[in-house]
Amino acid sequence: MTLSTGTPIQRWPAESIWQSVVPQWPGFSIEILPEIDSSNSELMRRARQGSQDPILLIAERQLAGRGRQGRHWIGDLGQALTFSIGLPYQPSNWSGLSLAVGLSLAESLGKEVQLKWPNDLLCDQRKLGGILIEAASQGDHSYAVIGIGLNIHMPPSDDLRTPAAAITEFWPGASAALALERVVKPLLDTLKYFEMNGFSPLQERFSSRDALRGLNVATSEGLTGFCRGVDDQGALQIETDQGLVRVNSAEVSVRPK
């Protein structure tokens, strides 16, 4: 059931998580690594070498974690929860997958958590965590790697592109192990649901936590306007002087009033 390299430093609820998810994901395994460059990179390496079984890979310390646009996400020991889930995955439409993942995490963690399109979790407009989704193909089969990074405690560095938030601000006594136990089963349920149904049935729930909806925003491609939320495919909708524009991929920031 559980594979480990080295000696894990924390006590992880691997057995209880495995028992809860293996009926839905046969062959599911859990691996805990005390230190690694990136849990996503490791699962992508394995997938390209032909290992495409369902797995939860937990990194107690991550030295070269990756976010969107190649940004680094360093998971310091005890400060953050960093893990990746790898799954054989065949949705009819991948659009909105990162939004579905973020929604599941937010609903598991608490009412304080909002979602910033396309892959950030926020608390009080500060970054609580991020999502990185990658895919590998082998013939007609695809394999998804879903990477999650969550701040359990405030990061030690104040030299951050976006102000940080931490789970312990609204969940006293939280730890990486407790957070993992809370989020993994609902996340895997959501991934199964998304594979069968896509994003459309989740649109309304996402909108209730949308941190950009109703604000003036600007994209990295120079588009500015009023955010109308997301459509049923997960695209961001921006009302511009030229009309409503759908945005599928861009960095988005809030414009000052």
Secondary structure, DSSP 8 states (H G I E B T S, - for coil): -EEESS--SS---HHHHHHHHTTTSTT-EEEEES-BS-HHHHHHHHHHTT----EEEEESSEEEEE-GGG-EEEE-TTTEEEEEEEEE---S--TTHHHHHHHHHHHHH-TT-EEETTTEEEETTEEEEEEEEEEEEETTEEEEEEEEEEESS--S----SS-B--GGGTSTT--HHHHHHHHHHHHHHHHHHHHHH-SGGGHHHHHTTBSSTTSEEEETTS-EEEEEEE-TTS-EEEEETTEEEEESS--EEE---
